[in-house]
Amino acid sequence: MSQPAAARRIDCRIQLAGPRLYARGNAFTDAPMSDTSPSRRGTNNRQQAIYTQGMAGRVPRIPPEPRALAAAAAKAMTRAGRGYIDGGAGTEATIGANRAAFDGWQIVPRMLADVSRRNTGIDLFGRRLAQPFLLSPIGVLDLAHPSADIGVAEAAASRGVPMIFSNQASHPMEACADAMDAVAKDAPRWFQLYWPKSDALAESLVARAEACGCEALVVTLDTTLLGWRPRDLTLGHLPFLHGRGIAQYTSDPVFQDLMATAPTGERPPITWATLKNALAAARRYPGPTWNAMTSGKAIAAVRQFIATYSRPDLSWDDLAWLRERTRLPILLKGVLAPDDARRAEAAGMDGLIVSNHGGRQVDGAIASLDALPAIAAAVPDMPLILDSGVRTGADIFKALALGATAVGIGRPYAWALALGGRAGVAEWIDNTAAEFELTMALAGCRDIADITDGTARLTRRGPVSASTADPYA
């Protein structure tokens, strides 16, 4: 007996009828999302588009289920790409703890709440956002897809979702800003700062972020030293040594000046692999590859990055220096302790990103979601963004109900990028927005206020072992 043909995987977005317009009955275009539903890109339309294509034997290119998405992306990436994007610190217990924390809460739906009209929008630092989630910074995105940060920037702009430009990007922030503006002028964007050893370089990076339209500055505190990451260590692979993920530096005039005094450092043995990697680094350096090779600038850039990257001696006293040098709201990323949250508020910071770096820095750290309620109680007036472990619309709902203003999502959009580039990220955003809106409505909430003011109910589930929780669920 012959076997039925496998369903053909396609891009389920329906083509544009015209520039910036919705075609009648179509759910997916390049127009920004509305925060009010029913809308032409509402929950029902997203589902209808998938089911309609299914009638023709076609299924989504981007799997809607997180585990399937992660598995498909793993096949699309190299081993080094999988190790860097999916890997965590040590035994990866913190990655598991992040998922276990979400699994430890259950939503108690409320009935007969008239959810015929819904609003998923929030106000954050003077900007009205259609959805309560942002794209968290992820470095070296060219490990996932050649379009890297540019593809993500274009997708984020097409959906009106803020992108936090990574300090370890594959493309300079100016290129990402231009890509966003080409899709939607003044699309929301923030910048992540890994505070370097050079204050002059830090000041230059912040000034560039302001100049290219970034609306907030995210200072990552939990990476003053690089965590112990066995997946990368097993491969002997640190992408920055290959000239990857240092575009913010090589495009910076202060960094260019610092390169003149780049230390020599430890040299690897000269092998064919060494020469191949040196050539690859030269290709990633701005300008002609031959010039980067013969001038020694590509190698000098790598050495200077190693000498410059991050400051282990960073202290609370340094925040005043930064506060004086930018007009942007400053959020501290990596805060997990209530006492640190209070110190941040006292230092004049504008918000916090409650994060354990996706489990990439401290093995056995507290899950971000577990840390959230105590931090929300400690600084009730500060905007809080919950980051690490968020996978689904239900996760977003739970984080908001426990005190978050919004959430940051990382690995899932990188997986979508690996599978479909810009279109993949846009489709994943649509899926996530639709699932969140649906969860909100079925829980009996019409808007974000209903989630945060006590209308939404969560209850504690029995203990969930982090060792048994699927970290990519």
C-alpha positions as CSV (number, residue, x, y, z in Angstrom):
1,M,0.0,0.0,0.0
2,S,1.4,3.4,-0.9
3,Q,2.0,5.9,1.9
4,P,0.3,9.3,1.8
5,A,2.5,12.2,0.7
6,A,4.0,14.3,3.4
7,A,2.4,17.7,3.9
8,R,4.4,20.4,2.0
9,R,5.9,23.0,4.3
10,I,5.4,26.6,3.1
11,D,5.4,30.1,4.3
12,C,1.8,30.6,5.6
13,R,1.9,34.3,5.3
14,I,-0.5,35.5,2.5
15,Q,1.0,37.8,0.0
16,L,0.3,41.6,0.1
17,A,-2.4,42.9,-2.1
18,G,-0.6,46.2,-2.3
19,P,2.0,48.3,-0.4
20,R,1.3,48.5,3.3
21,L,-2.3,47.3,2.8
22,Y,-4.3,44.3,4.0
23,A,-5.9,42.1,1.3
24,R,-9.5,41.2,2.1
25,G,-9.5,38.2,4.4
26,N,-5.8,37.9,4.6
27,A,-4.0,37.7,7.9
28,F,-0.4,38.3,7.1
29,T,1.1,41.4,5.6
30,D,4.0,43.8,6.4
31,A,1.7,46.2,8.1
32,P,2.3,46.8,11.8
33,M,0.0,44.9,14.2
34,S,-2.9,46.6,15.9
35,D,-3.3,46.3,19.7
36,T,-7.1,46.1,19.3
37,S,-8.9,42.9,18.2
38,P,-11.0,41.8,16.4
39,S,-8.6,43.0,13.7
40,R,-7.5,41.8,10.3
41,R,-4.4,40.3,12.0
42,G,-6.2,39.1,15.1
43,T,-6.1,35.7,16.7
44,N,-9.0,34.2,14.6
45,N,-7.5,35.4,11.3
46,R,-4.1,33.9,12.2
47,Q,-5.6,30.5,12.9
48,Q,-7.9,30.8,9.9
49,A,-5.0,31.4,7.6
50,I,-3.2,28.3,8.8
51,Y,-6.2,26.1,8.7
52,T,-7.2,27.4,5.2
53,Q,-3.7,26.6,3.9
54,G,-4.0,23.2,5.5
55,M,-7.0,22.4,3.3
56,A,-4.6,22.5,0.4
57,G,-2.2,20.2,2.2
58,R,0.2,22.9,3.3
59,V,1.5,23.5,6.8
60,P,3.4,26.4,8.4
61,R,7.1,26.8,7.7
62,I,7.6,27.9,11.3
63,P,6.3,25.3,13.7
64,P,3.9,26.9,16.1
65,E,4.9,24.5,18.9
66,P,8.1,25.5,20.7
67,R,9.7,22.1,21.0
68,A,9.1,21.4,17.3
69,L,10.5,24.9,16.5
70,A,13.6,24.2,18.5
71,A,14.2,20.8,16.9
72,A,13.7,22.1,13.4
73,A,16.1,25.0,14.0
74,A,18.7,22.7,15.5
75,K,18.7,20.8,12.1
76,A,19.1,24.0,10.2
77,M,22.1,25.3,12.2
78,T,25.7,24.2,12.4
79,R,26.9,22.5,15.6
80,A,28.7,25.7,16.5
81,G,25.5,27.7,16.0
82,R,23.4,25.3,18.1
83,G,26.0,25.3,20.8
84,Y,26.1,29.1,21.0
85,I,22.4,29.8,20.7
86,D,20.9,26.9,22.6
87,G,23.7,26.3,25.2
88,G,23.7,27.3,28.8
89,A,26.1,27.4,31.8
90,G,27.4,24.2,33.4
91,T,24.8,21.4,33.5
92,E,22.2,23.8,32.0
93,A,20.2,23.5,35.2
94,T,19.2,27.2,35.0
95,I,17.7,26.7,31.6
96,G,15.6,23.9,33.0
97,A,14.7,25.9,36.1
98,N,13.4,28.7,33.9
99,R,10.9,26.4,32.2
100,A,10.0,24.6,35.5
101,A,9.1,28.0,37.0
102,F,6.5,28.7,34.2
103,D,5.2,25.1,34.5
104,G,4.8,25.7,38.3
105,W,2.0,28.2,37.8
106,Q,-1.4,27.4,36.4
107,I,-4.0,29.9,34.9
108,V,-7.5,29.8,36.4
109,P,-9.8,31.0,33.6
110,R,-12.8,33.2,34.4
111,M,-16.0,32.7,32.5
112,L,-18.7,35.1,30.9
113,A,-16.4,38.1,30.9
114,D,-17.4,39.5,27.4
115,V,-14.0,39.3,25.6
116,S,-15.5,40.1,22.2
117,R,-13.2,43.1,22.0
118,R,-9.6,42.9,23.3
119,N,-6.6,45.1,23.6
120,T,-3.1,43.8,24.0
121,G,-1.3,47.1,24.0
122,I,0.9,48.6,26.7
123,D,2.6,52.0,27.3
124,L,6.3,51.8,27.9
125,F,8.6,54.8,28.2
126,G,6.3,57.0,26.2
127,R,5.7,54.6,23.4
128,R,2.5,52.7,22.7
129,L,3.2,49.1,21.9
130,A,0.7,46.8,20.3
131,Q,2.0,43.8,22.2
132,P,3.6,43.3,25.7
133,F,6.8,41.6,24.4
134,L,10.1,42.7,23.0
135,L,12.9,40.9,21.2
136,S,15.7,40.4,23.7
137,P,19.3,40.9,22.6
138,I,21.1,37.9,21.1
139,G,24.6,38.1,19.8
140,V,26.2,36.5,16.7
141,L,22.9,36.0,14.9
142,D,24.7,35.1,11.7
143,L,25.3,31.7,13.3
144,A,21.5,31.2,12.8
145,H,21.0,32.9,9.4
146,P,23.1,35.0,7.0
147,S,20.6,38.0,7.4
148,A,21.3,37.9,11.1
149,D,20.4,41.2,12.9
150,I,19.2,42.8,9.7
151,G,16.5,40.1,9.1
152,V,15.4,40.4,12.7
153,A,15.3,44.2,12.6
154,E,13.1,44.1,9.4
155,A,10.7,41.6,10.9
156,A,10.4,43.5,14.2
157,A,9.8,46.8,12.3
158,S,7.1,45.1,10.1
159,R,5.3,44.1,13.3
160,G,5.9,47.1,15.5
161,V,7.7,45.0,18.1
162,P,10.8,46.6,19.8
163,M,14.1,45.0,19.0
164,I,16.9,45.4,21.5
165,F,20.1,45.7,19.4
166,S,22.8,43.4,20.8
167,N,26.2,44.8,21.8
168,Q,27.6,41.6,20.2
169,A,25.7,42.0,16.9
170,S,26.8,40.7,13.5
171,H,25.9,44.1,11.9
172,P,26.4,47.7,13.3
173,M,23.4,49.3,15.0
174,E,23.2,52.0,12.3
175,A,22.7,49.3,9.7
176,C,19.9,47.7,11.8
177,A,18.3,51.1,12.4
178,D,18.3,51.9,8.6
179,A,16.8,48.5,7.9
180,M,14.0,49.2,10.4
181,D,13.3,52.6,9.1
182,A,13.1,51.3,5.5
183,V,10.3,49.1,6.7
184,A,8.6,51.4,9.2
185,K,10.0,54.9,10.0
186,D,10.9,55.3,13.7
187,A,10.1,51.6,14.5
188,P,10.9,51.0,18.2
189,R,14.4,49.9,19.1
190,W,16.6,49.8,22.2
191,F,20.3,49.2,22.6
192,Q,22.1,46.7,24.9
193,L,25.4,47.8,26.4
194,Y,28.0,45.4,27.7
195,W,30.0,48.0,29.6
196,P,33.6,47.8,28.3
197,K,36.8,48.5,30.1
198,S,37.2,51.8,28.2
199,D,34.7,54.4,29.4
200,A,35.4,56.4,26.2
201,L,34.2,53.4,24.2
202,A,31.1,53.0,26.4
203,E,30.3,56.7,25.9
204,S,30.8,56.4,22.1
205,L,28.5,53.3,21.9
206,V,25.8,55.1,23.9
207,A,26.0,58.2,21.7
208,R,25.7,56.1,18.6
209,A,22.6,54.4,20.1
210,E,21.0,57.8,20.7
211,A,21.9,59.0,17.2
212,C,20.3,56.0,15.5
213,G,17.0,56.4,17.3
214,C,17.2,53.9,20.2
215,E,14.6,54.8,22.8
216,A,16.2,53.0,25.8
217,L,19.5,51.7,27.0
218,V,19.8,48.2,28.5
219,V,22.9,47.7,30.6
220,T,23.6,44.0,31.0
221,L,25.2,43.4,34.4
222,D,25.5,39.6,34.6
223,T,28.2,39.2,32.1
224,T,31.2,41.0,33.6
225,L,32.8,37.6,33.0
226,L,31.9,35.0,30.5
227,G,30.0,32.0,32.0
228,W,31.3,28.4,31.8
229,R,29.5,27.1,28.7
230,P,30.3,23.4,28.0
231,R,28.7,23.3,24.6
232,D,31.1,26.0,23.3
233,L,34.0,24.7,25.3
234,T,33.6,21.2,23.9
235,L,33.9,22.6,20.4
236,G,36.7,25.0,21.4
237,H,34.5,27.7,19.7
238,L,34.1,31.3,20.8
239,P,32.7,33.2,17.9
240,F,34.3,36.5,18.8
241,L,37.8,35.0,18.1
242,H,36.6,34.4,14.6
243,G,35.6,38.0,14.1
244,R,31.9,37.3,14.6
245,G,29.7,39.3,16.8
246,I,32.0,42.3,17.1
247,A,30.4,44.6,14.5
248,Q,29.5,47.3,17.1
249,Y,33.2,47.5,17.9
250,T,34.8,47.5,14.5
251,S,32.3,50.2,13.4
252,D,33.2,52.4,16.3
253,P,35.8,55.2,16.0
254,V,36.9,55.0,19.6
255,F,37.5,51.2,19.2
256,Q,39.4,51.9,16.0
257,D,41.8,54.1,17.9
258,L,42.2,51.5,20.6
259,M,43.2,49.0,18.1
260,A,46.5,50.8,17.6
261,T,47.5,49.5,21.1
262,A,46.0,46.1,20.9
263,P,47.9,43.6,23.0
264,T,49.4,40.5,21.4
265,G,47.9,37.9,23.8
266,E,48.2,34.1,23.4
267,R,48.6,32.9,19.8
268,P,47.0,29.7,18.6
269,P,49.2,27.1,16.9
270,I,49.6,27.8,13.1
271,T,47.5,25.2,11.3
272,W,45.3,25.2,8.2
273,A,42.3,25.8,10.6
274,T,44.1,28.8,12.0
275,L,44.7,30.3,8.6
276,K,41.1,29.5,7.5
277,N,39.7,31.2,10.6
278,A,42.0,34.2,10.2
279,L,40.7,34.6,6.6
280,A,37.1,34.4,7.9
281,A,37.8,37.1,10.4
282,A,39.2,39.3,7.7
283,R,36.1,38.8,5.6
284,R,34.0,40.0,8.5
285,Y,36.1,43.1,9.1
286,P,34.8,46.3,7.4
287,G,36.3,47.0,4.0
288,P,38.2,44.9,1.6
289,T,39.3,41.5,2.9
290,W,42.8,41.7,1.5
291,N,43.4,45.0,3.3
292,A,42.0,43.5,6.6
293,M,44.5,40.6,6.2
294,T,47.6,42.5,5.1
295,S,47.2,45.4,7.5
296,G,46.6,43.1,10.5
297,K,43.5,45.0,11.4
298,A,41.2,42.0,11.5
299,I,43.4,40.2,14.0
300,A,44.0,43.4,15.9
301,A,40.3,43.9,16.2
302,V,39.8,40.5,17.8
303,R,42.7,41.1,20.2
304,Q,41.4,44.5,21.2
305,F,37.9,43.1,21.7
306,I,39.3,40.4,24.1
307,A,41.2,43.1,26.0
308,T,38.2,45.5,26.1
309,Y,35.2,43.2,26.6
310,S,33.4,43.7,29.8
311,R,34.4,45.1,33.2
312,P,34.7,42.8,36.3
313,D,35.3,45.8,38.5
314,L,32.0,47.5,37.6
315,S,30.2,48.8,40.7
316,W,27.0,50.6,41.7
317,D,29.0,53.8,41.8
318,D,29.6,53.7,38.1
319,L,25.9,54.1,37.3
320,A,26.0,57.8,38.1
321,W,28.6,58.3,35.4
322,L,26.4,56.7,32.8
323,R,23.3,58.5,34.0
324,E,25.1,61.8,33.3
325,R,25.9,60.8,29.7
326,T,22.6,59.8,28.3
327,R,19.1,61.2,28.1
328,L,17.7,57.7,27.4
329,P,15.9,55.6,30.0
330,I,18.3,53.1,31.5
331,L,17.3,49.6,32.4
332,L,19.5,47.2,34.3
333,K,19.4,43.6,32.9
334,G,20.3,40.7,35.1
335,V,18.8,41.8,38.4
336,L,17.4,38.9,40.4
337,A,17.6,40.0,44.0
338,P,15.1,42.5,45.6
339,D,18.0,44.4,47.3
340,D,19.6,45.0,44.0
341,A,16.3,46.2,42.6
342,R,16.1,48.8,45.4
343,R,19.7,49.9,44.8
344,A,18.9,50.4,41.1
345,E,15.9,52.5,41.9
346,A,17.9,54.6,44.4
347,A,20.6,55.1,41.7
348,G,18.0,56.7,39.4
349,M,17.6,53.8,37.0
350,D,14.4,53.7,35.0
351,G,13.6,50.0,34.8
352,L,14.8,46.5,35.3
353,I,15.0,43.4,33.1
354,V,14.6,40.5,35.5
355,S,16.9,37.9,33.8
356,N,19.4,35.2,34.3
357,H,20.7,35.5,30.8
358,G,18.6,32.6,29.5
359,G,20.6,30.3,31.8
360,R,23.9,31.1,30.1
361,Q,25.8,32.6,33.0
362,V,25.3,30.9,36.4
363,D,24.5,27.2,36.6
364,G,21.9,26.6,39.3
365,A,20.7,30.2,39.5
366,I,17.2,31.2,40.5
367,A,14.7,31.1,37.7
368,S,13.8,34.6,36.5
369,L,10.1,34.0,37.0
370,D,10.7,32.8,40.5
371,A,12.6,36.1,41.2
372,L,9.9,38.3,39.7
373,P,7.3,38.6,42.5
374,A,9.7,39.7,45.2
375,I,11.3,42.2,42.9
376,A,7.9,43.6,41.9
377,A,7.1,44.0,45.6
378,A,10.4,45.7,46.3
379,V,10.1,48.3,43.5
380,P,6.4,48.6,42.7
381,D,6.8,51.7,40.6
382,M,9.6,50.5,38.3
383,P,8.8,49.0,34.9
384,L,9.9,45.3,34.9
385,I,10.6,43.2,31.9
386,L,10.7,39.5,32.5
387,D,13.4,37.7,30.4
388,S,14.6,34.1,30.3
389,G,12.5,31.0,29.5
390,V,9.6,32.7,27.8
391,R,8.3,30.5,25.0
392,T,4.5,30.9,24.6
393,G,1.6,33.3,24.9
394,A,0.6,31.6,28.1
395,D,4.1,32.3,29.5
396,I,3.6,36.0,28.7
397,F,0.3,35.9,30.5
398,K,1.8,34.3,33.6
399,A,4.7,36.8,33.7
400,L,2.3,39.8,33.5
401,A,0.1,38.3,36.2
402,L,3.1,38.0,38.5
403,G,4.2,41.6,38.1
404,A,6.0,42.1,34.8
405,T,5.2,45.1,32.7
406,A,6.3,43.2,29.6
407,V,8.5,40.3,28.6
408,G,11.6,39.8,26.5
409,I,11.9,36.7,24.3
410,G,15.1,35.4,22.9
411,R,15.8,31.9,21.6
412,P,12.4,31.3,19.9
413,Y,12.9,34.2,17.4
414,A,16.5,33.0,16.8
415,W,15.1,29.6,15.9
416,A,12.6,31.1,13.6
417,L,15.4,33.2,12.0
418,A,17.3,30.0,11.4
419,L,14.3,28.4,9.6
420,G,13.1,31.3,7.6
421,G,15.1,34.5,7.9
422,R,13.1,37.7,8.1
423,A,9.9,36.0,7.0
424,G,10.4,33.3,9.7
425,V,10.8,35.9,12.5
426,A,7.7,37.8,11.3
427,E,5.7,34.6,11.2
428,W,6.8,33.7,14.7
429,I,5.9,37.1,16.0
430,D,2.4,36.7,14.5
431,N,2.1,33.3,16.1
432,T,3.2,34.6,19.5
433,A,0.9,37.6,19.4
434,A,-2.1,35.5,18.4
435,E,-1.4,32.9,21.1
436,F,-1.1,35.5,23.8
437,E,-4.3,37.3,22.7
438,L,-6.1,34.0,22.7
439,T,-4.8,33.0,26.1
440,M,-5.8,36.4,27.5
441,A,-9.3,36.1,26.2
442,L,-9.9,32.5,27.2
443,A,-8.7,33.4,30.7
444,G,-11.4,36.0,30.9
445,C,-9.3,39.2,30.3
446,R,-10.0,41.9,27.8
447,D,-6.8,43.9,28.2
448,I,-3.5,44.0,30.0
449,A,-5.1,45.8,33.0
450,D,-7.3,42.8,33.5
451,I,-4.2,40.6,33.8
452,T,-2.3,42.9,36.2
453,D,-5.1,44.2,38.4
454,G,-6.1,40.9,39.9
455,T,-8.8,39.8,37.5
456,A,-6.4,37.1,36.2
457,R,-5.9,34.3,38.6
458,L,-2.9,32.0,38.9
459,T,-2.5,29.1,41.2
460,R,0.6,27.2,42.3
461,R,1.0,23.7,40.8
462,G,2.8,21.0,42.8
463,P,6.6,21.0,42.7
464,V,8.1,20.7,39.2
465,S,11.6,19.3,38.9
466,A,13.9,21.4,36.8
467,S,15.6,18.2,35.8
468,T,12.5,16.9,34.2
469,A,11.3,20.1,32.6
470,D,12.0,20.4,28.9
471,P,14.3,23.5,28.6
472,Y,13.1,24.1,25.1
473,A,9.4,23.6,25.7
